[in-house]
Amino acid sequence: METTREVKAVFSVSGWDEQPYAEADGVKLAKARYTKRYRGDLEGTSVTESLMVYRTDGSATFVELERFEGSVLGKSGSFVIHSDGEYRAGFADSRGHIVPGTGTGELRTLTGETPYRVGHAPEHPVVFRLAFG
């Protein structure tokens, strides 16, 4: 197995479509679908489905599934990232990992994780810790 490498990229978010589906006493459940464009050591796009619970103080907890298609360090294919995190005071802190068995093409054995913090900037840096099995 190859050693874990830091893989750096920048992503931008577009096509945010959020819909509430339940609300009571100021607590709201919502789902969102959006796309990301990655550039850097990761080149490609992804589609993410997110489930969120907004609390009365404006903070939120979320879980996401994201399907990336493109290349990592020049190797092409796709994979799925499972993330969860918290949104507070204008920042989302998330922890994600590649779901085993979801890789395709040259990325079929890829494993790894990525923590990140994003705010409301147009682009967000991210560092993955990845290994090609």
GIHUZI-V129739 format. One record per residue. N is the residue number from 1. RES is the residue in one letter. SS is DSSP state (helix for helix, strand for strand, loop for the rest). PSI is psi in whole degrees, 0 to 359 (* if undefined). NEAR is the number of other C-alpha atoms within 10 Angstrom. Layout:
N,RES,SS,PSI,NEAR / N,RES,SS,PSI,NEAR
This chain:
1,M,loop,135,7 / 2,E,loop,149,8 / 3,T,loop,157,9 / 4,T,loop,138,14 / 5,R,strand,148,13 / 6,E,strand,128,13 / 7,V,strand,120,17 / 8,K,strand,143,17 / 9,A,strand,172,17 / 10,V,strand,139,17 / 11,F,strand,154,21 / 12,S,strand,151,15 / 13,V,strand,138,17 / 14,S,strand,166,13 / 15,G,strand,33,11 / 16,W,strand,121,12 / 17,D,strand,102,11 / 18,E,strand,134,15 / 19,Q,strand,124,12 / 20,P,strand,149,14 / 21,Y,strand,354,9 / 22,A,strand,144,10 / 23,E,strand,136,12 / 24,A,strand,132,7 / 25,D,loop,36,7 / 26,G,loop,359,11 / 27,V,strand,125,14 / 28,K,strand,135,17 / 29,L,strand,135,19 / 30,A,strand,160,16 / 31,K,strand,148,17 / 32,A,strand,150,16 / 33,R,strand,133,18 / 34,Y,strand,166,16 / 35,T,strand,154,20 / 36,K,strand,147,21 / 37,R,strand,124,20 / 38,Y,strand,144,25 / 39,R,strand,147,18 / 40,G,strand,222,16 / 41,D,loop,334,17 / 42,L,strand,129,25 / 43,E,strand,119,20 / 44,G,strand,195,19 / 45,T,strand,163,20 / 46,S,strand,160,20 / 47,V,strand,132,18 / 48,T,strand,138,18 / 49,E,strand,128,16 / 50,S,strand,139,17 / 51,L,strand,134,18 / 52,M,strand,150,21 / 53,V,strand,120,21 / 54,Y,strand,129,19 / 55,R,loop,168,14 / 56,T,loop,338,11 / 57,D,loop,3,10 / 58,G,loop,351,14 / 59,S,loop,168,15 / 60,A,strand,156,18 / 61,T,strand,141,18 / 62,F,strand,156,20 / 63,V,strand,146,18 / 64,E,strand,150,19 / 65,L,strand,127,20 / 66,E,strand,127,23 / 67,R,strand,114,19 / 68,F,strand,137,23 / 69,E,strand,129,22 / 70,G,strand,225,19 / 71,S,strand,151,21 / 72,V,strand,117,22 / 73,L,loop,39,11 / 74,G,loop,356,11 / 75,K,strand,132,13 / 76,S,strand,155,17 / 77,G,strand,206,18 / 78,S,strand,166,22 / 79,F,strand,167,23 / 80,V,strand,137,22 / 81,I,strand,131,23 / 82,H,strand,125,17 / 83,S,strand,154,20 / 84,D,strand,155,19 / 85,G,strand,191,18 / 86,E,strand,145,18 / 87,Y,strand,124,20 / 88,R,strand,140,13 / 89,A,loop,41,9 / 90,G,loop,4,10 / 91,F,strand,140,13 / 92,A,strand,122,19 / 93,D,strand,125,16 / 94,S,strand,154,19 / 95,R,strand,125,16 / 96,G,strand,153,21 / 97,H,strand,152,19 / 98,I,strand,129,22 / 99,V,loop,121,18 / 100,P,loop,141,14 / 101,G,loop,6,12 / 102,T,loop,354,16 / 103,G,loop,148,21 / 104,T,loop,166,15 / 105,G,helix,221,12 / 106,E,helix,355,15 / 107,L,helix,11,21 / 108,R,loop,335,17 / 109,T,loop,8,16 / 110,L,strand,135,21 / 111,T,strand,159,22 / 112,G,strand,187,18 / 113,E,strand,166,18 / 114,T,strand,118,19 / 115,P,strand,147,16 / 116,Y,strand,162,15 / 117,R,strand,127,15 / 118,V,strand,148,16 / 119,G,loop,220,14 / 120,H,loop,20,9 / 121,A,loop,159,8 / 122,P,loop,334,10 / 123,E,loop,149,15 / 124,H,strand,123,16 / 125,P,strand,147,15 / 126,V,strand,144,18 / 127,V,strand,122,17 / 128,F,strand,147,22 / 129,R,strand,108,16 / 130,L,strand,155,20 / 131,A,strand,141,18 / 132,F,strand,112,15 / 133,G,loop,*,12
